[in-house]
């Protein structure tokens, strides 16, 4: 048995204006604030002498590698992402950036916003454009029934409201 795992499918290269600003803010924080502070800690730990048994030095170097890795990822991702900064002409259909309110058979209401895969941790109601739910919702209109295939089985939702609005500034 081999350990080979096929590569994951590529992520969509779309991002909202708010998501791009959040990633840029994270990049700036890592590069301008966190990395210099950790570098200073590593420098002080290295000045203490024996580095092979210096836990502060070892941990600091590990932190620097993680920060550098995240900075490289953010820079590459921001280069390839397309910022979607305007709403679609046809706002009666579900497209990228839409807020969609769904109601299931039991009357339970859920609201989601379709965003890029890099913005999922910025808000609890965000779903990735690559997710099965978002793919099922794309190009649908208010009143349409949507069947979503879940691990527990199929679930039917009705689209109540489609909105395009900006998120308030934090």
C-alpha positions, 0 to 999 in steps of 0.5 A: 500500500502506498502513501500516494494521495492525488493532489487536491483539485485547484481552488477557485481563484475568486475572492471578494474585496473584503477577503482580499483586504483581510488577506493583505492585512494578514500579510502585512501583520506577518511581515511587518509586526510578527516576523520582526518580533520573532526574529528579535527573540531568535537573535536574543536566544542565539546570543545565549550560547549553545543553540542545540539545547536552547528551546527558545531558539529552536521554537523561534526558528520553527515559528520563523519557518511557519511565518515565512511559509504563510507569507509565501502562500499569501503572496502567491495566492494574492497574485493569482486571485481575481478580486470580484469588486462589483455585483453582477448585472442580473441580481435575481440569480445566485452568483459569486458574492451573493447572500442566499437565504434558504428554507428547508422542509421543516421551515428552518432558515439558513443564510449563506454568502458564496465566497472564495475558498480563502475567506471561509474563516472570516465569517461563520455564514461564508461557504466556498464557491467550490462547495457542493452547496454553492455549486447547487445554488449557482444561477438559481433564482428566488423560489427555486428548489435546490436539492443538495447531496449530503453525506446523510442523504439528500436535502431539499431547500427553497431559495427565499432571498438573494441579496448582494450587499457589502459587509460592514467594516469591522 
